[in-house]
Amino acid sequence: MARPWWAIGVALMACANGQEAHVDVLLDQLNYQVINDKDLHRLSPAIASVMAQALGVSSEEVRNNAGLVSQVDLHPGTSHNEWMSGTWPLEKPGVGTLVSARVELPSTIAFIAESSLKGSQFESKMRKVAQEVLGADHEAIAGQIFVRAAMVSQDTATEASTHLRGSTRRTGPSEGTRLLLYSSLGVVLLLIIGMLLWCSRGLCARRNASESKGFRQVGYDEDIPIYQNRQWWGQGH
């Protein structure tokens, strides 16, 4: 049974506080093996900022696994985190870089966030960040960087991660989270309005079809009086 639109809205608002989510992005053609520590420290906050924009949150809400704000973890493309699915692709050595972070997101928009990370806009921004931080001719850029895989997996916040965040934890959703939530609610409402318009159009079409099948009006020729018709009928018999 379909839920009414207001029930969907309430369900979305109920999840506004969100849950901890693991965010992983596998960048192909960015060779982690030849990036030095200094460049890795510069790449981390730059990638965190781009990731925050794609997810609709502030950069302070993107953290690495140690809880440091505005930071991500960078690993070789051959890495596989324990929370990843078994189908997660592994790059050949010297080809890719794995970007991992933790973000608090409403569970209802996890699939939207994952789609954003797989989009061309996020991909092009990652290329730009790599070129600006490392340099366009850096040996780590083996070719045109692209997103080979992206995943957002929900996870309940643990006491350890809560302690690491400390004062960065907020009592309510951030402005970016609310914006993404309201955008999702707006899409749902537009779909409902479209369905209602489609149904009303179908009802009107069926009503017009029913009226066209009704009784036809029968009129008399105004030029010939009725009594003449009767006389003619009687003469014919």
N, C-alpha and C positions, 0 to 999 in steps of 0.2 A: 504494500500500500504506500503510495507516494506521500511524503510528509509535506505539510503546508509550508509556504515560504517563511512565515514567521518562526516556525520551529527550526528551520535551517539556520536562520539568522541567530537565534538564541544559541544553537549548538556551536556556531562559529565564535560568538562572543565568549562562550564559556571556556573556550580553549585559548583565549587571548594571552594568558600568562605563558603559554608555551611549554616546551620540554627541551631538554638538552638534545642536540642533534650532532652526530658526526658528519662532517662535510669532507668529502674526498674528491679530488680532481687529478686525473692522470694526464700530464702534459707530454705529448709526443714531440720529438725533435728538440727537446731541451735537455741536454746531457748533464745530469747532476754530477757525474764523476769528475768533471773538469772545472767545477765552480768552487772557488776557494771560500774559506770561512767568512772573509770580509764581505764578499759579494752575496753570500747567503744571508748575512745579517741585514743587508740592504734590500734584498729581494723580499724578505719575510713581511715587513710592514707594508711594502708597496702592493704585494699580492693580497694581503689582508684587506687593504682599502678597496681594491677592485672587487674582491669577493663580497664585501659588505654592500657595495652598490648593487651588485647583481641580486643579492638576497633581500634588499630593501631594509637593511638595518644600519646602525651606526658602526663605524670601524671599531669602537670600543667594545662592541658586543661580539666581535670575532676574537677568539682566543686559541692559543695552541694547547697542546695536551697538558702542559705544565700550568696552565691558567693565566699566562701572560697575555694581557689585552693587546689588541691591534697587532697580533703576531700569528703566524701559521707555522706548521712543521713542514720541512722539506726533506724528502727522502729519495733514494734512487727509485727509478721506475720499476725495479724488480721487487719492491717491498710490498707486503700484504699485511694490513692491520687485522687484528683479531675479530673486529666487528664486521669486516667486509664479507660479502657473499662469496661462495665458491666459484661463481662465474666471473669474478672481477679479473680483467685481463692483466697480464704481466708483460712488461716491455723487455726487450732484449737488453743486456748490459750496455751502458753507454748511449742509450737512445732517449730515455724519458726521465721525468721527474714527477714524483708523487707529492701533491700538496694536501695536507690534512689540517683540519681545524675543528673547533667546537663552537656552535652557535645555538642560542636559545630561539626556537621557532615554534609557532603554533603547529600542532600535528596536522591540522586540516590543510595547511598550505605547503607541506613538505614536497608534494609532487610538483607544485608550481616553482618552488625554489630549485629543485633538481633540473627542471626544464630550462630555467634561466641560466644555469651553469653550463648547459649543453648548447646554448644559443650562440649565434655568430657574433653578437655584440660583445659578450664576455670573452669569447675566443680572441677577437681582434684586440681587445684591451690587454689581454695577457701577452700578446705579441709585442704590443707597444711598451709594456712595463719591462719585459725582458730586454728589449733593445735600449731603453733609456737607462736601465740600471747597469747592464753588462756591456752595452755597446753593440751596434749592429753587426760588427765583424768579429765578435767574441766566438771562440771555438766551441763554447757550450751550445750555441745556436746552430744546430746541425742542418736545419732546413726551415720550412715554414711551420711554426709552432701551431699545433691544433689540440683540441680537447679530445683525447681518445676515449675517456670514460669519466663520468661524474655520478656521484651517489650522495644522497642525503638520507641517513638512517637515524630514526628517532631513538632516543635513549632517555630514561628518567634521570633527573639530576641526582647525583650521589652526594653524600656528606663531604667527601674529600674535595670534589669539584666546587661545592658551595663554599668550603673554607678557603680554597685557593682564590676564588673570585673576590671574597671579602666585601669591601665597600662598593665594588662594581656591580653587585647584584641589585636589581631594582624591584620595587614592590609591584610595579605594573608594567604593562607592555611599553616598549619604546615607540617613539614617533614613527620610525620606519616600519616597525612591526604592525602598528595600527593602520598605517597607510596600505600595506600589503593585504591586511585582513579586510579592510573596507573595500579594496579593489576586488577581492574575491567575492565578497558579498554583493557588490554591484554587478558582477558578471552573472551570479545566480539570479538576481532580480531581473536582469535583462532577459535571461533565458525564460523565466516564468512569464514575463510580459509578452514575449514573443509567442509562447505556447498559447496564452490566452487569446491573443489576436488571431492566431491561426485557427483556434477552435471556434471563435465567434464568426470568422469568415466562412468556415465550413457550415455552421448552423444557418447562416443567411442564405447560402447557396442551396441547402436542402429545403429551406422554407420557400424560396422562389421556385424550386422545382415542383414542390407540392401544389403551389398556387396555380402553376401552369397546367396541372393535370385536373383542375376543377371543372365545374359545369360551364359550358359556353353559353353566352347570352344569345337568345334567338329573338330577332326583331322582324317586324312586318314591313313590307314595302309601303312607304307613305303615299305613293302615287295611286295605289289600287285599294279602294275601301274594302273593308271586310265583307260587307254584304255582297259586293260584286263577286268576290271570290266564292261565296256560298252559292250565288246564282249560277256561276259558271260551273261549279261542281255539280249542281243539280241538273243542269242542261246536259252535262256530259254523261249522266246516268239515265 
